[in-house]
Amino acid sequence: MNTLNKALRLLRVFNDKTLSKLAGEMGISIGYLSEIESNKKTPSLDVIKRYAKVFKTKESSILFFAEKLDINKRNNFKDNMRNNLINFLETIEKIEINEKKAISNRAKPPL
């Protein structure tokens, strides 16, 4: 998956927004947002601007994940930083999913 698309999805998840809620806040369809997050569509600059506005960040901060770097350079700081941020957000996402499952399981009465 493209790191920009993955970062956009994780940005939404990290901020505890549903596809429906974010699409509404951005003024785009849920289907289009889903296609962006699942790497079926490339987000336009206008969509990046909408993400930046909703999440109160700079467009350049979001575009950092789209930057193509020289793959021949080893230990490139930006590459490492980008990958570490993505891994960090994915780890948080997994923890939250597991916590929600645990809470759900505790809430179910025994049969």
C-alpha positions as CSV (number, residue, x, y, z in Angstrom):
1,M,0.0,0.0,0.0
2,N,1.1,3.5,-0.8
3,T,2.5,5.2,2.4
4,L,0.3,8.3,1.8
5,N,-2.9,6.3,1.6
6,K,-1.9,4.3,4.6
7,A,-1.0,7.4,6.5
8,L,-4.4,9.0,5.7
9,R,-6.2,5.9,6.9
10,L,-4.2,5.8,10.1
11,L,-4.7,9.6,10.7
12,R,-8.4,9.0,10.6
13,V,-8.2,5.9,12.9
14,F,-5.8,7.6,15.3
15,N,-8.3,10.5,15.7
16,D,-11.1,8.0,16.3
17,K,-13.2,9.1,13.2
18,T,-15.3,6.8,11.2
19,L,-15.3,6.8,7.4
20,S,-18.7,8.3,7.5
21,K,-17.9,11.1,9.9
22,L,-14.7,12.1,8.2
23,A,-16.3,12.0,4.7
24,G,-19.0,14.3,6.0
25,E,-16.5,16.7,7.5
26,M,-14.5,16.8,4.3
27,G,-17.5,17.1,2.0
28,I,-16.7,14.0,0.0
29,S,-18.4,10.6,-0.4
30,I,-17.7,7.7,1.9
31,G,-17.0,5.6,-1.2
32,Y,-14.4,8.0,-2.5
33,L,-12.7,8.2,0.9
34,S,-12.7,4.4,1.2
35,E,-11.1,4.1,-2.2
36,I,-8.4,6.6,-1.1
37,E,-7.7,4.7,2.1
38,S,-7.6,1.3,0.4
39,N,-5.2,2.6,-2.2
40,K,-7.6,2.3,-5.1
41,K,-7.5,6.1,-5.7
42,T,-4.7,8.7,-5.3
43,P,-5.9,11.7,-3.2
44,S,-5.9,15.0,-5.1
45,L,-4.3,18.1,-3.6
46,D,-7.8,19.4,-2.8
47,V,-8.4,16.2,-0.7
48,I,-5.0,16.7,1.1
49,K,-6.1,20.2,1.9
50,R,-9.4,19.0,3.3
51,Y,-7.5,16.4,5.5
52,A,-5.2,19.2,6.7
53,K,-8.1,21.4,7.6
54,V,-10.1,18.7,9.4
55,F,-7.0,17.5,11.4
56,K,-5.6,21.0,11.9
57,T,-2.3,20.2,10.4
58,K,-0.2,21.4,7.5
59,E,-0.5,19.9,4.1
60,S,3.2,19.5,4.0
61,S,3.0,17.3,7.1
62,I,0.6,15.0,5.2
63,L,2.5,15.1,2.0
64,F,5.7,14.0,3.8
65,F,4.3,10.4,3.5
66,A,4.0,10.8,-0.3
67,E,7.5,12.0,-0.9
68,K,9.6,9.7,-3.1
69,L,13.1,9.4,-1.9
70,D,16.2,7.9,-3.5
71,I,15.9,4.2,-2.7
72,N,19.6,3.8,-3.4
73,K,20.6,5.7,-0.3
74,R,20.9,3.5,2.8
75,N,19.6,4.7,6.2
76,N,17.9,7.7,4.8
77,F,16.6,9.7,7.8
78,K,13.3,10.7,6.2
79,D,12.6,7.1,5.0
80,N,13.3,5.8,8.5
81,M,11.2,8.4,10.1
82,R,8.3,7.9,7.8
83,N,8.4,4.1,8.3
84,N,8.7,4.5,12.0
85,L,5.7,6.8,12.2
86,I,3.6,4.4,10.1
87,N,4.6,1.5,12.3
88,F,3.8,3.4,15.4
89,L,0.3,4.4,14.2
90,E,-0.3,0.8,13.1
91,T,0.7,-0.5,16.5
92,I,-1.7,1.9,18.2
93,E,-4.4,0.8,15.9
94,K,-3.9,-2.8,16.8
95,I,-3.8,-2.1,20.5
96,E,-7.1,-0.2,20.2
97,I,-8.7,-3.0,18.2
98,N,-7.6,-5.5,20.9
99,E,-8.9,-3.3,23.7
100,K,-12.3,-2.9,22.0
101,K,-12.5,-6.7,21.5
102,A,-11.6,-7.3,25.2
103,I,-14.3,-4.9,26.4
104,S,-16.8,-6.4,24.1
105,N,-16.0,-9.9,25.3
106,R,-16.4,-8.8,29.0
107,A,-19.7,-7.2,28.2
108,K,-21.3,-10.4,26.8
109,P,-23.2,-12.5,29.4
110,P,-22.2,-16.2,29.7
111,L,-24.4,-18.6,27.9
